Amino acid sequence: MSEEEMNSYRFTSGKEPSDEMLAQIMKEVAQEAAESNRKAQEAYFKQMENNIAIKQKIWAERINHALNG
């Protein structure tokens, strides 16, 4: 199926998509969802690493202050 045919289909057109169109639509949605999930997971772990670094700095300062006054 050509990209032009895929881009011309609209769910509101009143006609059902062909099995080929539906499979392509579902494949693209799955790919977009996987990419979105990957980006969200990457951002989550980056933020977690930042939070850990901040907490480590705070505790190092507290320990240093407790030891050295």
Secondary structure as UniProt FT lines:
FT   HELIX           3..8
FT   HELIX           11..13
FT   HELIX           19..68
//
